[in-house]
Each structure stands twice: as structure tokens, then as C-alpha cells.
């Protein structure tokens, strides 16, 4: 019996992509994940995440990842009926649908404070793809409770970190990319002063409106 877990990294930054990962393993492999010490990626050091990332790949049955660009995020958020939760649900279902073998249950770290509302959204999208038999369990803080979601959290975070480092080689050091980071804000101010916003910036974020963009 296969079970899957989905989590994301990078919902909040004004710079860089959001990464969503789906990790699938057999029920017997869950014990191996626990023994590895997987847990919420935010509770781990970068080095520990990278070590676990490699180990997870050796233990689980399949991993699927989607790097969601700032342009895709902006397009969804500026549409009439779109929001970030809708986009995350759509990508989640896309990843599940692409799996070699569909898990009987999928655990999700709900981005919606009302987890049932998010699970209903995912169930509806899965049904539209003929996957109505998949059991969907969405909870707030699932990355802290379920090892399979913790594994997805680690995978998403490691891949996003790699993406961010590559972007810094091209555009310079913009810090963490989060609106609370002074280095990120300085980078944005400098870009706006020069009259150019690189494609790594999420233009739909309110951070830019604070600068008059």
C-alpha cells in the first residue's frame, strides 16, 4: 500500500519560485523515514536537510516536484477567481496525477487555516481526473505530524534553496527573498530605482505597492 505526502517551500517570498513536492512510499517504509529523523524542514539546519534529502531519495518509492515560477504565481493571483491556495491545490493534483502508481492515501500540509476547505478543493480536482478513490487527509502542521509530509517538506526546501542560489548567481544577492528581510527590500528598492524588475520578482505581492511600484 502506497501513501503520499505533499508540502511546499516558498509561499511567502516576494522573490523566487515556490516549490511543491510530492513524496510517495510504501507503508513499511514510513518506519525508515522515522528512523532517518525526518521532521519539518524549518526545524533542521541546511546541512541536515541536504543529508536527509539524499537519504529520502534512497528510501521512498517516488518523488515528484514542481518549481512554480513567479510568473505562474502572478498570473494566478491576478486572475478573477485565483488565489495561492487554488494554485497549490492544482499543482498538488498535477503531481499526484503524474505518479507512476497512485497512493491510496495522500497527506497534505494545508495552507488554508480551514483544512477541510482545502481538502475538499483537492478532492474535487482529483475526482475531475478520475482519482476519486484517493483518500485525502489535509491538516495544518501536517509536516510536523506525518513523516511522509516531513519528507516532502525537506525535498521542497532543499530544491528551493538550490533554485535561489542559482538565481543569486544571475541577479546578485537578494537575501532570503522574504518581505521581512532588509537585504531583500534593498534589492527591490535598487531595482525600482533603476527602472527594472527582474523576472524573479513576484509583481502581485503587496511589498512592491509599498514602494509605489
Secondary structure, 3 states (H helix, E strand, C coil): CEEEEEEEECCCCCECCEEEEEEEEEHHHHHHHHHHCCCCHHHCCHHHHHHHHHHHHHHCCEEEEEEECHHHHHHHHCCCCCCHHHHHHHHHHHHHHCCCCCCCEEEEECCCCCHHHHHHHHHHHHHHCCCCCCEEEEECCHHHHCHHHHHHHHHHHHHHHHHHHHHHHHHCCCCCCCCCCHHHHHHHHHHHHHCCCCCCECCCCHHHHHCCC
